[in-house]
Amino acid sequence: MSKILIRGAKVLGGEVRDVLIDGEIIAEIGTDLAAGGAQVVEAEGRILLPGLVDLHTHLREPGREDSETVLTGTRAAASGGYTAVFAMANTHPVADSAGVVEQVYRLGKEAGYCDVQPIGAVTVGLEGEKLAELGAMHDSAAGVTVFSDDGKCVHDAVIMRRALEYVKAFGGVVAQHAQEPRLTEGAQMNEGIVSAELGLGGWPAVAEESIIARDVLLAEHVGSRVHICHLSTAGSVEIVRWAKSRGIDVTAEVTPHHLLLTDELVRTYNPVYKVNPPLRTERDVMALREALADGTIDIVATDHAPHPHEDKDCEWAAAAMGMVGLETALSVVQQTMVETGLLDWAGVADRMSFAPARIGRAAGHGRPVSVGEPANLTLIDPAYRGEVDPADFASRSRNTPYEGRELPGRVTHTFLRGRATLVDGKLA
């Protein structure tokens, strides 16, 4: 493997340094480093971060390859600066056994654009009735550490307790999709002024908050780890903040779209804005940004949810829920968190690399940009401005809420263990 010299990058947005990659590791960091035959990447004005890690990605394979495949999804991930993604279990068949998680793991290895860590289902078939093979999935070649029925809530408190007790034995974590099902029957959007005016079924904030409150108490009782997926309300923030002050081992994520978009967009009736949990109010958005800044919310996770054209180009009530997000996540975070002064680039590195790797125990990822560390790196041009064109996406699906919107920043290079997967904005 040839040497690569990244010349003049701002490491974590700070000091300007040259970074020499030799093979799979960072060999040297300094100023005015000699190229010595290395391929040179001129990085003046650019930000060098550790490779991003997404704890919440839907790759759809096996079963819904019309939406996404592991190959196309990981190509989208590399385009967005990611070197590792955690693949959710709501595939067909469901990833509730060692065989299915190993299949997804192998597909990730074959694709080669980023590391794919499968997430195992908590319950058989995501049906919420019987625990899946948690131990077998952990002991498999995939080494599963995160378990989730995402797309559905583990609504039975006894099942949730048993899952928390089970994963505690090997240091795993249950990632909960917090949605009380009875409170959201027929729900189409956030419950509030807009839903009342449009006559659409409302999804109350308490449906999320009540499950989070229950689960942090269960985690405290059991002494286990719980992670809250796509937290979306100001009330949820307060519950997590309280739980952390109490010493409960809870972590939480927010999506880029919940940091930027509000339920006012639903007035267009464009199903591209239909998502689970729904877009909330401006007050919720501001609370989420503040919570991400102060560490109450630990990470940004994309909840990349690709759908084929026919599942979104239809009437609102019939449309699938979800948005693609891997290729725009960093730009949205730059706009909502960096350019507002809420986070610096070191903070972005923490929320989008260090912390998700730590929560998911992704070995070799979320590591410091230091000599001897794996060369999993992302190079960003923060001065770039451009309109989002889904035709340029590497993802198989195009259901982005940002089409035609100007967003800042662009990932120019991604390196996976020293190998360039993205070069000058183009997939290698």
NUDO-759782 format. One record per residue (C-alpha): residue in one letter; residue number from 0; x, y, z. Coordinates in Angstrom, 3 decimals, padded with zeros to 6 digits. Layout:
N
R residu num        u        v        w
R      A NUM        X        Y        Z
...
END
This chain:
428
R residu num        u        v        w
R      M   0  000.000  000.000  000.000
R      S   1  001.460  003.361 -001.015
R      K   2  002.105  006.266  001.304
R      I   3 -000.230  009.265  001.359
R      L   4  000.733  012.699  002.635
R      I   5 -002.145  014.974  003.654
R      R   6 -000.532  018.397  003.549
R      G   7 -001.687  021.434  005.541
R      A   8 -004.967  020.207  007.048
R      K   9 -006.524  021.652  010.194
R      V  10 -006.580  018.626  012.491
R      L  11 -009.975  018.628  014.261
R      G  12 -010.309  022.212  013.073
R      G  13 -007.276  023.315  015.073
R      E  14 -003.576  023.404  014.266
R      V  15 -002.409  023.057  010.667
R      R  16 -000.452  019.845  010.247
R      D  17  000.850  017.433  007.658
R      V  18 -000.293  013.844  008.209
R      L  19  001.608  010.940  006.658
R      I  20 -000.245  007.681  006.132
R      D  21  001.919  004.600  005.654
R      G  22 -000.033  001.433  004.988
R      E  23 -002.957  001.213  007.394
R      I  24 -001.700  003.602  010.051
R      I  25 -000.815  007.228  010.668
R      A  26  002.985  007.172  010.526
R      E  27  003.896  010.799  011.183
R      I  28  002.319  014.150  012.033
R      G  29  004.183  017.433  011.789
R      T  30  004.918  020.485  009.674
R      D  31  006.778  020.567  006.370
R      L  32  006.965  016.785  006.175
R      A  33  008.888  015.465  003.182
R      A  34  006.725  013.705  000.619
R      G  35  009.344  011.003  000.078
R      G  36  007.478  009.441 -002.808
R      A  37  004.096  009.614 -001.096
R      Q  38  000.949  010.583 -002.951
R      V  39  000.234  014.168 -001.845
R      V  40 -003.237  015.492 -000.977
R      E  41 -003.196  019.291 -000.739
R      A  42 -005.513  020.138  002.138
R      E  43 -005.097  023.853  002.773
R      G  44 -008.220  025.249  004.441
R      R  45 -009.689  021.802  004.975
R      I  46 -010.636  020.048  008.206
R      L  47 -009.249  016.604  009.050
R      L  48 -011.448  014.475  011.295
R      P  49 -011.380  010.836  012.331
R      G  50 -013.591  008.744  010.057
R      L  51 -017.244  009.205  010.955
R      V  52 -019.220  006.402  012.612
R      D  53 -022.989  006.013  012.170
R      L  54 -024.732  004.036  014.887
R      H  55 -028.028  003.938  012.990
R      T  56 -028.092  003.002  009.289
R      H  57 -030.638  001.021  007.291
R      L  58 -028.889 -000.903  004.522
R      R  59 -032.033 -002.933  003.630
R      E  60 -030.136 -006.034  002.488
R      P  61 -031.247 -008.820  002.636
R      G  62 -034.749 -008.457  001.306
R      R  63 -035.230 -004.875  000.105
R      E  64 -032.436 -004.489 -002.403
R      D  65 -034.746 -002.238 -004.430
R      S  66 -034.190  000.380 -001.693
R      E  67 -030.519 -000.140 -000.892
R      T  68 -027.833 -002.794 -000.779
R      V  69 -024.848 -003.120  001.491
R      L  70 -022.687 -002.060 -001.460
R      T  71 -024.684  001.044 -002.405
R      G  72 -025.243  001.992  001.225
R      T  73 -021.568  001.788  002.093
R      R  74 -020.682  003.763 -001.026
R      A  75 -023.071  006.446  000.251
R      A  76 -021.394  006.205  003.652
R      A  77 -017.923  006.732  002.188
R      S  78 -019.264  009.705  000.220
R      G  79 -020.463  011.200  003.500
R      G  80 -017.170  010.690  005.318
R      Y  81 -018.084  007.515  007.195
R      T  82 -015.664  004.667  007.794
R      A  83 -018.041  002.529  009.875
R      V  84 -021.813  002.078  009.989
R      F  85 -024.078 -000.012  012.212
R      A  86 -026.732 -001.744  010.093
R      M  87 -030.225 -001.975  011.606
R      A  88 -031.957 -005.310  011.940
R      N  89 -035.272 -004.659  010.140
R      T  90 -034.270 -006.557  007.019
R      H  91 -036.150 -009.444  005.337
R      P  92 -035.444 -011.866  006.913
R      V  93 -034.958 -009.964  010.163
R      A  94 -031.420 -009.977  011.557
R      D  95 -032.463 -011.965  014.620
R      S  96 -030.046 -014.883  014.266
R      A  97 -026.335 -015.517  013.898
R      G  98 -026.813 -016.551  010.275
R      V  99 -028.372 -013.281  009.120
R      V 100 -025.984 -010.957  010.988
R      E 101 -023.036 -012.912  009.611
R      Q 102 -024.445 -012.510  006.083
R      V 103 -024.634 -008.711  006.505
R      Y 104 -021.157 -008.659  008.037
R      R 105 -019.694 -010.597  005.088
R      L 106 -021.440 -008.345  002.557
R      G 107 -019.799 -005.362  004.242
R      K 108 -016.390 -006.980  003.999
R      E 109 -016.922 -007.716  000.313
R      A 110 -018.092 -004.169 -000.462
R      G 111 -015.038 -002.632  001.173
R      Y 112 -016.156  001.001  001.312
R      C 113 -016.587  001.096  005.075
R      D 114 -016.821 -001.329  007.975
R      V 115 -020.334 -002.706  008.518
R      Q 116 -021.300 -003.763  012.013
R      P 117 -024.683 -005.500  012.087
R      I 118 -027.196 -004.642  014.799
R      G 119 -029.142 -007.636  016.072
R      A 120 -032.884 -007.659  016.683
R      V 121 -034.002 -007.671  020.318
R      T 122 -036.999 -009.912  019.623
R      V 123 -037.720 -012.663  017.123
R      G 124 -039.055 -011.147  013.919
R      L 125 -039.260 -007.716  015.617
R      E 126 -042.574 -008.952  017.004
R      G 127 -041.866 -007.945  020.600
R      E 128 -042.888 -011.302  022.058
R      K 129 -039.761 -013.431  022.514
R      L 130 -036.087 -012.551  022.861
R      A 131 -033.964 -013.218  019.778
R      E 132 -030.674 -015.131  019.859
R      L 133 -028.766 -012.289  021.528
R      G 134 -025.897 -014.423  022.831
R      A 135 -025.496 -016.344  019.569
R      M 136 -025.354 -013.097  017.592
R      H 137 -022.760 -011.681  019.980
R      D 138 -020.664 -014.869  019.729
R      S 139 -020.929 -015.008  015.925
R      A 140 -018.332 -013.786  013.455
R      A 141 -020.238 -010.490  013.376
R      G 142 -019.593 -009.919  017.107
R      V 143 -022.871 -008.036  017.649
R      T 144 -022.837 -005.580  020.558
R      V 145 -025.884 -003.409  019.752
R      F 146 -029.427 -004.774  019.664
R      S 147 -032.537 -002.946  018.450
R      D 148 -036.021 -003.556  017.102
R      D 149 -035.800 -000.133  015.429
R      G 150 -038.850  000.605  013.368
R      K 151 -040.775 -000.914  016.251
R      C 152 -040.627 -000.297  019.986
R      V 153 -039.838 -003.013  022.507
R      H 154 -043.104 -002.064  024.179
R      D 155 -043.363 -004.906  026.703
R      A 156 -041.574 -003.864  029.899
R      V 157 -040.791 -007.447  030.886
R      I 158 -039.185 -008.200  027.503
R      M 159 -037.193 -004.964  027.719
R      R 160 -035.993 -005.819  031.202
R      R 161 -034.900 -009.291  030.118
R      A 162 -033.029 -007.863  027.117
R      L 163 -031.180 -005.387  029.347
R      E 164 -030.268 -008.179  031.753
R      Y 165 -029.083 -010.451  028.939
R      V 166 -026.796 -007.970  027.153
R      K 167 -025.267 -006.865  030.449
R      A 168 -023.455 -010.219  030.560
R      F 169 -021.243 -009.267  027.607
R      G 170 -021.306 -005.459  027.760
R      G 171 -023.878 -005.013  025.029
R      V 172 -026.446 -002.245  024.688
R      V 173 -030.135 -002.167  023.784
R      A 174 -031.003  000.688  021.411
R      Q 175 -034.654  001.567  021.878
R      H 176 -037.031  002.991  019.302
R      A 177 -039.132  004.938  021.799
R      Q 178 -042.712  004.836  020.549
R      E 179 -045.638  003.749  022.705
R      P 180 -047.695  001.932  020.053
R      R 181 -051.156  002.567  021.476
R      L 182 -050.518  006.311  021.630
R      T 183 -049.456  006.450  017.980
R      E 184 -052.110  004.348  016.247
R      G 185 -052.896  006.019  012.934
R      A 186 -050.364  008.787  013.567
R      Q 187 -049.125  010.611  010.480
R      M 188 -047.113  013.527  011.906
R      N 189 -046.274  015.411  015.099
R      E 190 -049.324  016.120  017.237
R      G 191 -049.743  019.876  017.527
R      I 192 -051.060  022.974  015.831
R      V 193 -050.048  021.886  012.329
R      S 194 -051.594  018.413  012.613
R      A 195 -054.830  019.963  013.877
R      E 196 -054.957  022.422  010.995
R      L 197 -054.158  019.751  008.382
R      G 198 -056.446  017.131  009.877
R      L 199 -053.699  014.514  010.032
R      G 200 -053.451  011.991  012.859
R      G 201 -051.104  013.325  015.546
R      W 202 -048.110  011.630  017.139
R      P 203 -047.830  013.056  020.673
R      A 204 -044.476  013.777  022.252
R      V 205 -045.528  011.741  025.292
R      A 206 -045.508  008.574  023.181
R      E 207 -041.736  008.933  022.971
R      E 208 -041.140  010.400  026.409
R      S 209 -043.074  007.759  028.331
R      I 210 -040.996  004.916  026.872
R      I 211 -037.721  006.747  027.544
R      A 212 -038.769  007.373  031.157
R      R 213 -039.644  003.702  031.622
R      D 214 -036.472  002.419  030.003
R      V 215 -033.989  004.595  031.876
R      L 216 -035.581  003.368  035.110
R      L 217 -035.332 -000.236  033.910
R      A 218 -031.668  000.302  032.987
R      E 219 -031.017  001.716  036.444
R      H 220 -032.786 -001.215  038.101
R      V 221 -030.868 -003.795  036.081
R      G 222 -027.560 -001.917  036.020
R      S 223 -027.317 -002.147  032.242
R      R 224 -026.790  000.157  029.253
R      V 225 -029.638  001.617  027.234
R      H 226 -029.357  003.804  024.143
R      I 227 -032.199  006.017  022.896
R      C 228 -032.594  006.092  019.122
R      H 229 -033.505  009.299  017.231
R      L 230 -034.589  011.361  020.263
R      S 231 -036.869  014.101  018.957
R      T 232 -038.614  016.149  021.678
R      A 233 -037.675  018.754  024.254
R      G 234 -039.336  016.599  026.917
R      S 235 -037.181  013.609  025.971
R      V 236 -034.106  015.790  026.430
R      E 237 -035.168  016.627  029.978
R      I 238 -035.747  012.966  030.855
R      V 239 -032.320  011.932  029.541
R      R 240 -030.697  014.883  031.321
R      W 241 -032.349  013.820  034.575
R      A 242 -031.314  010.180  034.073
R      K 243 -027.703  011.138  033.489
R      S 244 -027.685  013.355  036.587
R      R 245 -028.855  010.289  038.508
R      G 246 -025.957  008.212  037.155
R      I 247 -028.034  005.966  034.896
R      D 248 -026.030  004.471  032.014
R      V 249 -028.041  006.002  029.169
R      T 250 -026.876  007.430  025.855
R      A 251 -028.947  009.135  023.179
R      E 252 -028.773  010.118  019.529
R      V 253 -030.315  012.813  017.375
R      T 254 -030.674  012.754  013.591
R      P 255 -029.540  015.586  011.323
R      H 256 -033.096  016.129  010.090
R      H 257 -034.396  016.632  013.624
R      L 258 -031.709  019.300  014.096
R      L 259 -032.913  021.298  011.088
R      L 260 -036.440  020.549  009.873
R      T 261 -039.811  021.207  011.551
R      D 262 -043.377  020.004  011.184
R      E 263 -044.243  023.202  009.299
R      L 264 -042.837  021.450  006.196
R      V 265 -045.675  018.928  006.335
R      R 266 -047.983  021.696  005.086
R      T 267 -046.609  020.869  001.623
R      Y 268 -047.985  017.311  001.926
R      N 269 -044.728  016.162  000.329
R      P 270 -044.113  012.626  001.656
R      V 271 -040.354  013.225  001.617
R      Y 272 -040.952  014.886  005.005
R      K 273 -042.713  011.842  006.455
R      V 274 -040.404  010.208  008.965
R      N 275 -040.413  008.180  012.172
R      P 276 -040.294  009.828  014.696
R      P 277 -041.961  012.773  012.972
R      L 278 -040.514  016.215  012.425
R      R 279 -041.274  018.246  015.546
R      T 280 -041.619  021.947  016.383
R      E 281 -039.075  024.753  016.286
R      R 282 -038.938  024.607  020.098
R      D 283 -037.991  020.930  019.942
R      V 284 -035.321  021.613  017.299
R      M 285 -033.680  024.277  019.454
R      A 286 -033.775  022.012  022.521
R      L 287 -032.141  019.188  020.554
R      R 288 -029.341  021.461  019.337
R      E 289 -028.632  022.694  022.862
R      A 290 -028.689  019.144  024.225
R      L 291 -026.247  017.944  021.569
R      A 292 -023.973  020.867  022.418
R      D 293 -023.996  020.254  026.182
R      G 294 -023.604  016.476  025.876
R      T 295 -027.055  015.442  027.067
R      I 296 -027.448  013.951  023.598
R      D 297 -024.268  011.983  022.936
R      I 298 -024.180  011.518  019.192
R      V 299 -025.540  012.341  015.762
R      A 300 -026.869  009.272  013.938
R      T 301 -028.322  009.457  010.452
R      D 302 -031.210  006.957  010.612
R      H 303 -030.469  006.647  006.873
R      A 304 -033.746  005.117  005.647
R      P 305 -033.788  004.601  001.875
R      H 306 -037.022  003.901  000.012
R      P 307 -037.691  003.336 -003.699
R      H 308 -039.440  006.047 -005.686
R      E 309 -042.860  004.378 -005.650
R      D 310 -042.932  004.224 -001.818
R      K 311 -042.583  008.002 -001.562
R      D 312 -044.204  009.310 -004.754
R      C 313 -047.739  008.747 -003.519
R      E 314 -050.305  010.289 -001.215
R      W 315 -049.104  011.200  002.269
R      A 316 -051.060  008.550  004.192
R      A 317 -049.768  005.709  002.004
R      A 318 -046.118  006.840  001.929
R      A 319 -043.320  005.055  003.739
R      M 320 -041.590  006.811  006.627
R      G 321 -037.920  007.698  006.349
R      M 322 -035.210  009.803  004.725
R      V 323 -031.760  009.100  003.323
R      G 324 -029.063  010.878  005.287
R      L 325 -025.540  009.484  004.999
R      E 326 -024.396  011.869  002.262
R      T 327 -025.781  015.060  003.816
R      A 328 -025.332  014.488  007.563
R      L 329 -022.059  016.335  008.013
R      S 330 -023.296  019.344  006.031
R      V 331 -026.431  019.615  008.170
R      V 332 -024.352  019.393  011.347
R      Q 333 -022.021  022.095  010.028
R      Q 334 -024.994  024.376  009.353
R      T 335 -026.928  023.733  012.564
R      M 336 -024.116  023.252  015.085
R      V 337 -020.793  024.651  013.802
R      E 338 -021.979  027.777  012.005
R      T 339 -024.264  028.619  014.934
R      G 340 -021.321  028.396  017.340
R      L 341 -022.813  025.535  019.348
R      L 342 -020.004  023.083  018.495
R      D 343 -016.472  023.399  017.180
R      W 344 -014.979  020.792  014.862
R      A 345 -013.488  018.893  017.795
R      G 346 -017.023  018.655  019.146
R      V 347 -018.223  017.336  015.800
R      A 348 -015.476  014.695  015.925
R      D 349 -016.736  013.648  019.336
R      R 350 -020.441  013.483  018.413
R      M 351 -019.928  011.834  015.026
R      S 352 -016.888  009.605  015.572
R      F 353 -015.463  009.188  019.068
R      A 354 -018.740  008.761  020.966
R      P 355 -020.629  006.502  018.512
R      A 356 -017.575  004.240  018.206
R      R 357 -017.390  004.050  021.992
R      I 358 -021.100  003.267  022.414
R      G 359 -021.028  000.592  019.711
R      R 360 -017.524 -000.662  020.599
R      A 361 -016.318 -000.277  017.023
R      A 362 -012.685 -001.362  017.270
R      G 363 -010.246  000.823  015.342
R      H 364 -012.777  003.607  014.795
R      G 365 -013.313  006.837  016.681
R      R 366 -009.607  006.951  017.445
R      P 367 -007.449  010.073  017.903
R      V 368 -005.673  011.538  014.888
R      S 369 -002.313  010.455  016.293
R      V 370  000.789  008.556  015.237
R      G 371  000.280  004.809  015.355
R      E 372 -003.510  005.000  015.104
R      P 373 -005.496  003.396  012.261
R      A 374 -005.737  005.760  009.297
R      N 375 -009.534  006.043  009.314
R      L 376 -009.867  009.682  008.315
R      T 377 -012.213  012.210  006.717
R      L 378 -011.176  015.432  004.968
R      I 379 -013.747  018.234  004.655
R      D 380 -013.879  021.477  002.706
R      P 381 -015.955  023.680  005.066
R      A 382 -015.986  026.655  002.659
R      Y 383 -017.931  024.765  000.005
R      R 384 -021.547  025.762 -000.653
R      G 385 -023.817  023.896 -003.007
R      E 386 -027.367  022.765 -003.667
R      V 387 -028.238  019.178 -002.868
R      D 388 -028.897  017.153 -006.014
R      P 389 -030.049  013.597 -005.242
R      A 390 -029.024  012.542 -008.761
R      D 391 -025.456  012.756 -007.467
R      F 392 -026.079  010.355 -004.566
R      A 393 -024.301  007.033 -004.308
R      S 394 -027.303  005.664 -002.416
R      R 395 -029.759  003.640 -004.482
R      S 396 -032.620  005.789 -003.153
R      R 397 -033.294  009.501 -003.545
R      N 398 -035.732  010.309 -000.723
R      T 399 -033.872  013.316  000.648
R      P 400 -035.659  016.275  002.265
R      Y 401 -032.834  018.577  001.155
R      E 402 -033.251  018.487 -002.625
R      G 403 -032.497  021.969 -003.984
R      R 404 -031.490  023.276 -000.541
R      E 405 -028.070  024.909 -000.220
R      L 406 -025.930  023.236  002.424
R      P 407 -022.387  024.046  003.524
R      G 408 -019.325  021.821  003.476
R      R 409 -018.261  018.884  001.362
R      V 410 -016.368  015.709  002.126
R      T 411 -013.472  015.564 -000.324
R      H 412 -011.587  012.477  000.890
R      T 413 -012.334  009.433  003.038
R      F 414 -009.657  006.946  004.081
R      L 415 -010.416  003.473  005.432
R      R 416 -007.296  002.030  007.085
R      G 417 -005.118  004.100  004.789
R      R 418 -006.971  003.249  001.590
R      A 419 -008.812  006.093 -000.126
R      T 420 -012.493  005.284 -000.607
R      L 421 -013.330  008.848 -001.711
R      V 422 -010.935  011.091 -003.664
R      D 423 -011.775  014.701 -004.577
R      G 424 -015.430  013.999 -003.882
R      K 425 -015.550  010.942 -006.140
R      L 426 -015.723  007.322 -005.037
R      A 427 -012.460  005.474 -005.521
END
